[in-house]
Amino acid sequence: KLVAPFVPFLAESIWQNLVTGVFGTRAAESVHLCDYPTGDSAVIDTALSARMNLVREIVSQGRAARMGASLKVRQPLAKVEVILAGAEHQAWLETHDALLRDELNVKQVDYTKQAEQYIDYQVQPNFKRLGPRIGKLLPAVKKALGEADGGRLLSELNDTGKVALAAGGETVELDQDDIQVRLQAKPGWAAAQGRGCVVVLSTELTPELLREGIARDLVRLVQDRRKSLGCEYTDRIEIAIVSDSADVGLAVQENAAYIQGETLAVSITAQPLAESEPIEHDLGEARLTLFVRVVA
């Protein structure tokens, strides 16, 4: 009934097979002769909805921070620091760290109120909007904004929708459209800001993290090869990854169980496989040859 207006023929086919075909004349002749279902607002969990919206925002901003730092989604990172606008959902979020770790591909999720450790705020006036309104006070307002605590201004704007600024011997009231706030992550971090949070990712890549990133890229290559071979979802395979790169070799050794689990491989070796076509790949600066053989 829910999908009938959008996929009418498919919905009718399902109705005829699963409803009319089972209940006969006791059911409506067509799904399109039924009343459309109505929702029950009493069963909506508003608290859960707010929490999941916050989770989605954290994930979205985390991915935006990755993109801004040119870090691949497959590259694991050490940790993420989350700065919440309000603490009412933090305890619940802490019980769902595994979800955030998985979605953001990080090893650790921390929550902090010390935003100044990771980010700076650059605050500038919106010249196009403020110029006609405050005229000669604009240079003084620009100077005052440059000297102000950007984090405090942003917090006050979020709380009250406006800030009062002393400039040129006068008090100027500014709203969110009057000010442009830019987030600048400190070295070693990447940051992005949403309405309910600031998400800060550690961009330091240790050799272990880099090798884990290589392992995830190898999984992608093997999965692509499975697809090109026409493997069924349940087919088991054997893998050989041959490379002169020490990093690739270590990545396979350290993450063999992960690679095999993700690709349904019964074995993984560094020696070429007979009766398997070699496929060459470039992985960053490393070159490798991949062999995939379906187990009979």
C-alpha beads as a LAMMPS data file, in Angstrom:
LAMMPS data file: protein, C-alpha beads

296 atoms
295 bonds

1 atom types
1 bond types

-500.0 500.0 xlo xhi
-500.0 500.0 ylo yhi
-500.0 500.0 zlo zhi

Masses

1 110.0

Atoms # bond

1 1 1 0.000 0.000 0.000
2 1 1 2.826 2.404 0.838
3 1 1 4.595 2.030 -2.511
4 1 1 1.475 1.784 -4.679
5 1 1 1.465 5.468 -5.783
6 1 1 5.123 5.269 -6.800
7 1 1 5.393 1.822 -8.432
8 1 1 1.751 1.008 -9.218
9 1 1 2.291 -2.045 -11.424
10 1 1 4.828 -3.661 -9.097
11 1 1 2.598 -2.983 -6.080
12 1 1 -0.394 -4.499 -7.867
13 1 1 1.600 -7.596 -8.822
14 1 1 2.702 -8.083 -5.197
15 1 1 -0.871 -7.562 -3.985
16 1 1 -2.285 -10.109 -6.405
17 1 1 0.353 -12.707 -5.474
18 1 1 0.540 -12.261 -1.715
19 1 1 -2.892 -10.940 -0.745
20 1 1 -5.588 -11.715 -3.300
21 1 1 -3.934 -15.022 -4.145
22 1 1 -4.073 -16.070 -0.481
23 1 1 -7.246 -14.452 0.889
24 1 1 -9.318 -14.428 -2.296
25 1 1 -12.569 -12.467 -2.071
26 1 1 -11.884 -11.549 1.569
27 1 1 -9.297 -9.030 0.340
28 1 1 -9.758 -5.956 -1.828
29 1 1 -9.687 -6.743 -5.535
30 1 1 -6.811 -4.306 -6.106
31 1 1 -4.291 -2.516 -3.925
32 1 1 -5.421 0.686 -5.627
33 1 1 -8.896 0.247 -4.150
34 1 1 -7.495 0.326 -0.596
35 1 1 -7.172 3.316 1.704
36 1 1 -3.657 4.683 1.988
37 1 1 -2.038 3.811 5.361
38 1 1 -1.879 6.569 7.957
39 1 1 0.952 7.026 10.423
40 1 1 0.603 6.875 14.190
41 1 1 2.466 9.834 15.664
42 1 1 2.126 8.320 19.135
43 1 1 4.770 5.698 18.356
44 1 1 7.362 8.187 17.079
45 1 1 10.383 8.252 19.386
46 1 1 11.411 11.900 19.140
47 1 1 14.461 11.430 21.376
48 1 1 15.759 8.568 19.240
49 1 1 15.102 10.582 16.078
50 1 1 17.124 13.503 17.456
51 1 1 19.967 11.180 18.449
52 1 1 20.110 9.456 15.077
53 1 1 20.007 12.827 13.305
54 1 1 23.031 13.795 15.374
55 1 1 24.794 10.540 14.439
56 1 1 24.125 11.256 10.770
57 1 1 25.448 14.792 11.170
58 1 1 28.634 13.577 12.885
59 1 1 29.225 11.052 10.097
60 1 1 28.465 13.611 7.392
61 1 1 30.818 16.205 8.878
62 1 1 33.497 13.568 9.455
63 1 1 33.397 12.622 5.789
64 1 1 33.479 16.293 4.812
65 1 1 36.593 16.741 6.967
66 1 1 38.175 13.730 5.233
67 1 1 37.419 15.188 1.836
68 1 1 38.872 18.537 2.832
69 1 1 42.096 16.823 3.907
70 1 1 42.189 14.581 0.789
71 1 1 42.014 11.408 2.894
72 1 1 40.408 8.365 1.289
73 1 1 37.388 6.874 3.046
74 1 1 39.151 3.482 3.044
75 1 1 42.150 4.876 4.946
76 1 1 41.739 4.152 8.685
77 1 1 42.498 7.040 11.032
78 1 1 43.581 7.023 14.667
79 1 1 40.702 8.959 16.208
80 1 1 37.968 11.522 15.914
81 1 1 37.218 14.266 18.419
82 1 1 33.561 15.319 18.562
83 1 1 32.619 18.703 20.011
84 1 1 28.880 18.763 20.691
85 1 1 26.809 21.947 20.807
86 1 1 24.858 20.383 23.693
87 1 1 25.710 17.492 25.998
88 1 1 22.218 15.997 26.349
89 1 1 22.919 13.164 23.882
90 1 1 26.580 12.476 24.717
91 1 1 25.956 9.563 27.100
92 1 1 23.822 7.816 24.471
93 1 1 26.404 8.477 21.757
94 1 1 29.147 6.975 23.924
95 1 1 27.224 3.691 24.030
96 1 1 27.181 3.670 20.215
97 1 1 30.867 4.365 19.605
98 1 1 31.145 1.211 17.483
99 1 1 28.696 2.650 14.957
100 1 1 30.659 5.890 14.646
101 1 1 33.995 4.064 14.461
102 1 1 32.686 1.920 11.632
103 1 1 31.063 4.759 9.689
104 1 1 34.052 7.095 10.039
105 1 1 36.707 4.345 9.781
106 1 1 38.526 5.478 12.923
107 1 1 40.029 3.554 15.829
108 1 1 38.775 5.785 18.630
109 1 1 35.937 8.244 19.278
110 1 1 36.426 10.942 21.925
111 1 1 34.215 13.802 23.068
112 1 1 35.658 17.101 24.206
113 1 1 34.638 20.641 25.086
114 1 1 38.139 22.010 24.452
115 1 1 37.635 23.036 20.831
116 1 1 40.550 25.475 20.980
117 1 1 42.979 22.541 21.191
118 1 1 42.062 21.467 17.673
119 1 1 40.572 24.395 15.762
120 1 1 40.673 28.141 15.311
121 1 1 37.805 30.323 14.148
122 1 1 38.372 33.042 11.588
123 1 1 35.610 35.630 11.898
124 1 1 35.013 38.275 9.248
125 1 1 32.179 40.703 8.588
126 1 1 29.855 40.139 5.661
127 1 1 30.956 43.288 3.838
128 1 1 28.165 43.210 1.271
129 1 1 25.489 43.117 3.969
130 1 1 27.090 45.312 6.630
131 1 1 28.559 48.027 4.400
132 1 1 25.279 49.815 3.613
133 1 1 24.098 49.417 7.213
134 1 1 26.999 50.568 9.360
135 1 1 29.014 52.577 6.845
136 1 1 32.129 54.132 8.407
137 1 1 32.031 51.722 11.362
138 1 1 32.877 48.783 9.092
139 1 1 36.703 48.971 9.546
140 1 1 36.271 49.117 13.339
141 1 1 33.881 46.147 13.267
142 1 1 36.343 44.185 11.140
143 1 1 39.121 44.897 13.641
144 1 1 36.924 43.992 16.619
145 1 1 35.901 40.704 15.011
146 1 1 39.528 39.872 14.284
147 1 1 40.426 40.388 17.949
148 1 1 37.367 38.588 19.336
149 1 1 37.187 34.982 20.502
150 1 1 35.686 33.288 17.454
151 1 1 34.484 30.282 19.420
152 1 1 32.662 32.464 21.944
153 1 1 31.051 34.544 19.191
154 1 1 29.871 31.430 17.398
155 1 1 28.468 29.947 20.606
156 1 1 26.604 33.171 21.384
157 1 1 25.245 33.323 17.847
158 1 1 23.980 29.749 18.109
159 1 1 22.384 30.424 21.510
160 1 1 20.766 33.814 20.925
161 1 1 20.983 34.426 17.190
162 1 1 22.929 37.672 17.672
163 1 1 26.003 39.249 19.281
164 1 1 26.723 42.749 20.544
165 1 1 30.124 44.114 19.527
166 1 1 31.865 47.269 20.749
167 1 1 33.407 49.059 17.771
168 1 1 34.363 52.687 17.164
169 1 1 32.900 53.811 20.478
170 1 1 29.508 52.310 19.650
171 1 1 27.752 48.999 20.227
172 1 1 26.875 47.177 17.032
173 1 1 24.438 44.267 17.065
174 1 1 25.204 41.530 14.541
175 1 1 23.224 38.463 13.539
176 1 1 24.257 35.257 11.791
177 1 1 23.938 36.821 8.337
178 1 1 26.281 39.663 9.305
179 1 1 29.235 37.420 10.165
180 1 1 31.186 34.834 8.205
181 1 1 32.812 32.228 10.450
182 1 1 35.444 29.960 8.928
183 1 1 36.743 26.891 10.698
184 1 1 40.509 26.335 10.555
185 1 1 41.893 23.055 11.881
186 1 1 45.262 23.132 13.593
187 1 1 48.170 21.130 12.100
188 1 1 47.612 17.384 12.323
189 1 1 43.829 17.700 12.271
190 1 1 40.984 18.118 9.783
191 1 1 37.681 19.631 10.847
192 1 1 34.150 20.310 9.669
193 1 1 31.235 21.932 11.439
194 1 1 27.504 21.285 11.425
195 1 1 24.612 22.764 13.365
196 1 1 24.952 20.394 16.302
197 1 1 28.621 19.483 16.351
198 1 1 32.172 20.052 15.217
199 1 1 34.001 16.933 14.045
200 1 1 37.805 16.870 14.152
201 1 1 39.789 14.008 12.608
202 1 1 43.384 13.143 13.373
203 1 1 45.288 13.212 10.070
204 1 1 48.487 11.641 11.399
205 1 1 49.074 8.383 9.536
206 1 1 51.310 5.857 11.257
207 1 1 52.931 3.035 9.246
208 1 1 50.408 0.617 10.791
209 1 1 47.455 2.732 9.672
210 1 1 48.906 3.097 6.185
211 1 1 49.327 -0.668 5.882
212 1 1 45.757 -1.203 7.041
213 1 1 44.685 1.234 4.337
214 1 1 46.626 -0.844 1.803
215 1 1 44.794 -3.956 3.020
216 1 1 41.440 -2.281 2.433
217 1 1 42.526 -1.299 -1.072
218 1 1 43.561 -4.906 -1.690
219 1 1 40.109 -6.077 -0.634
220 1 1 38.593 -3.722 -3.202
221 1 1 40.883 -5.083 -5.935
222 1 1 40.005 -8.682 -5.063
223 1 1 36.280 -7.912 -4.978
224 1 1 36.534 -6.261 -8.397
225 1 1 38.334 -9.360 -9.680
226 1 1 35.651 -11.641 -8.218
227 1 1 33.062 -9.615 -10.096
228 1 1 34.958 -9.782 -13.395
229 1 1 35.298 -13.563 -12.987
230 1 1 31.545 -13.885 -12.484
231 1 1 31.880 -15.391 -9.006
232 1 1 28.750 -16.262 -7.105
233 1 1 28.333 -14.616 -3.715
234 1 1 29.214 -17.860 -1.902
235 1 1 32.162 -18.905 -4.096
236 1 1 35.415 -19.474 -2.225
237 1 1 38.651 -18.321 -3.810
238 1 1 42.410 -18.511 -3.473
239 1 1 44.447 -15.301 -3.631
240 1 1 48.049 -14.533 -4.493
241 1 1 49.473 -11.023 -4.156
242 1 1 52.961 -10.733 -5.618
243 1 1 54.856 -7.485 -5.064
244 1 1 58.372 -6.187 -4.453
245 1 1 56.923 -3.620 -2.047
246 1 1 57.730 -4.351 1.589
247 1 1 54.680 -2.322 2.659
248 1 1 52.339 -4.455 0.552
249 1 1 53.897 -7.641 1.933
250 1 1 53.549 -6.453 5.530
251 1 1 50.005 -5.240 4.886
252 1 1 49.033 -8.725 3.699
253 1 1 50.759 -10.446 6.623
254 1 1 49.232 -8.188 9.274
255 1 1 45.741 -8.172 7.771
256 1 1 45.481 -11.622 6.192
257 1 1 42.475 -12.655 8.301
258 1 1 40.636 -9.450 7.418
259 1 1 41.369 -9.794 3.686
260 1 1 40.294 -13.450 3.642
261 1 1 37.150 -12.765 5.637
262 1 1 36.038 -9.916 3.386
263 1 1 36.725 -11.773 0.123
264 1 1 35.791 -15.372 1.104
265 1 1 39.356 -16.486 0.433
266 1 1 40.474 -19.853 1.797
267 1 1 44.142 -18.954 1.378
268 1 1 46.410 -16.041 0.564
269 1 1 49.995 -16.326 -0.617
270 1 1 52.819 -14.283 -2.099
271 1 1 53.553 -16.881 -4.811
272 1 1 51.870 -16.888 -8.253
273 1 1 48.899 -19.223 -8.668
274 1 1 48.801 -21.682 -11.540
275 1 1 45.803 -21.549 -13.872
276 1 1 45.074 -17.980 -12.803
277 1 1 45.412 -14.886 -14.971
278 1 1 47.834 -12.330 -13.490
279 1 1 46.357 -8.835 -13.158
280 1 1 48.740 -5.952 -12.521
281 1 1 47.816 -2.966 -10.376
282 1 1 49.416 0.217 -9.107
283 1 1 48.667 0.930 -5.461
284 1 1 50.127 4.330 -4.715
285 1 1 53.837 3.967 -5.420
286 1 1 53.702 0.175 -5.131
287 1 1 53.143 -2.200 -8.018
288 1 1 51.614 -5.628 -7.522
289 1 1 50.290 -8.594 -9.442
290 1 1 47.028 -10.144 -8.305
291 1 1 46.000 -13.760 -8.875
292 1 1 42.500 -14.973 -8.009
293 1 1 41.439 -18.586 -8.503
294 1 1 37.984 -19.964 -7.747
295 1 1 38.034 -23.057 -5.542
296 1 1 36.237 -25.940 -7.224

Bonds

1 1 1 2
2 1 2 3
3 1 3 4
4 1 4 5
5 1 5 6
6 1 6 7
7 1 7 8
8 1 8 9
9 1 9 10
10 1 10 11
11 1 11 12
12 1 12 13
13 1 13 14
14 1 14 15
15 1 15 16
16 1 16 17
17 1 17 18
18 1 18 19
19 1 19 20
20 1 20 21
21 1 21 22
22 1 22 23
23 1 23 24
24 1 24 25
25 1 25 26
26 1 26 27
27 1 27 28
28 1 28 29
29 1 29 30
30 1 30 31
31 1 31 32
32 1 32 33
33 1 33 34
34 1 34 35
35 1 35 36
36 1 36 37
37 1 37 38
38 1 38 39
39 1 39 40
40 1 40 41
41 1 41 42
42 1 42 43
43 1 43 44
44 1 44 45
45 1 45 46
46 1 46 47
47 1 47 48
48 1 48 49
49 1 49 50
50 1 50 51
51 1 51 52
52 1 52 53
53 1 53 54
54 1 54 55
55 1 55 56
56 1 56 57
57 1 57 58
58 1 58 59
59 1 59 60
60 1 60 61
61 1 61 62
62 1 62 63
63 1 63 64
64 1 64 65
65 1 65 66
66 1 66 67
67 1 67 68
68 1 68 69
69 1 69 70
70 1 70 71
71 1 71 72
72 1 72 73
73 1 73 74
74 1 74 75
75 1 75 76
76 1 76 77
77 1 77 78
78 1 78 79
79 1 79 80
80 1 80 81
81 1 81 82
82 1 82 83
83 1 83 84
84 1 84 85
85 1 85 86
86 1 86 87
87 1 87 88
88 1 88 89
89 1 89 90
90 1 90 91
91 1 91 92
92 1 92 93
93 1 93 94
94 1 94 95
95 1 95 96
96 1 96 97
97 1 97 98
98 1 98 99
99 1 99 100
100 1 100 101
101 1 101 102
102 1 102 103
103 1 103 104
104 1 104 105
105 1 105 106
106 1 106 107
107 1 107 108
108 1 108 109
109 1 109 110
110 1 110 111
111 1 111 112
112 1 112 113
113 1 113 114
114 1 114 115
115 1 115 116
116 1 116 117
117 1 117 118
118 1 118 119
119 1 119 120
120 1 120 121
121 1 121 122
122 1 122 123
123 1 123 124
124 1 124 125
125 1 125 126
126 1 126 127
127 1 127 128
128 1 128 129
129 1 129 130
130 1 130 131
131 1 131 132
132 1 132 133
133 1 133 134
134 1 134 135
135 1 135 136
136 1 136 137
137 1 137 138
138 1 138 139
139 1 139 140
140 1 140 141
141 1 141 142
142 1 142 143
143 1 143 144
144 1 144 145
145 1 145 146
146 1 146 147
147 1 147 148
148 1 148 149
149 1 149 150
150 1 150 151
151 1 151 152
152 1 152 153
153 1 153 154
154 1 154 155
155 1 155 156
156 1 156 157
157 1 157 158
158 1 158 159
159 1 159 160
160 1 160 161
161 1 161 162
162 1 162 163
163 1 163 164
164 1 164 165
165 1 165 166
166 1 166 167
167 1 167 168
168 1 168 169
169 1 169 170
170 1 170 171
171 1 171 172
172 1 172 173
173 1 173 174
174 1 174 175
175 1 175 176
176 1 176 177
177 1 177 178
178 1 178 179
179 1 179 180
180 1 180 181
181 1 181 182
182 1 182 183
183 1 183 184
184 1 184 185
185 1 185 186
186 1 186 187
187 1 187 188
188 1 188 189
189 1 189 190
190 1 190 191
191 1 191 192
192 1 192 193
193 1 193 194
194 1 194 195
195 1 195 196
196 1 196 197
197 1 197 198
198 1 198 199
199 1 199 200
200 1 200 201
201 1 201 202
202 1 202 203
203 1 203 204
204 1 204 205
205 1 205 206
206 1 206 207
207 1 207 208
208 1 208 209
209 1 209 210
210 1 210 211
211 1 211 212
212 1 212 213
213 1 213 214
214 1 214 215
215 1 215 216
216 1 216 217
217 1 217 218
218 1 218 219
219 1 219 220
220 1 220 221
221 1 221 222
222 1 222 223
223 1 223 224
224 1 224 225
225 1 225 226
226 1 226 227
227 1 227 228
228 1 228 229
229 1 229 230
230 1 230 231
231 1 231 232
232 1 232 233
233 1 233 234
234 1 234 235
235 1 235 236
236 1 236 237
237 1 237 238
238 1 238 239
239 1 239 240
240 1 240 241
241 1 241 242
242 1 242 243
243 1 243 244
244 1 244 245
245 1 245 246
246 1 246 247
247 1 247 248
248 1 248 249
249 1 249 250
250 1 250 251
251 1 251 252
252 1 252 253
253 1 253 254
254 1 254 255
255 1 255 256
256 1 256 257
257 1 257 258
258 1 258 259
259 1 259 260
260 1 260 261
261 1 261 262
262 1 262 263
263 1 263 264
264 1 264 265
265 1 265 266
266 1 266 267
267 1 267 268
268 1 268 269
269 1 269 270
270 1 270 271
271 1 271 272
272 1 272 273
273 1 273 274
274 1 274 275
275 1 275 276
276 1 276 277
277 1 277 278
278 1 278 279
279 1 279 280
280 1 280 281
281 1 281 282
282 1 282 283
283 1 283 284
284 1 284 285
285 1 285 286
286 1 286 287
287 1 287 288
288 1 288 289
289 1 289 290
290 1 290 291
291 1 291 292
292 1 292 293
293 1 293 294
294 1 294 295
295 1 295 296
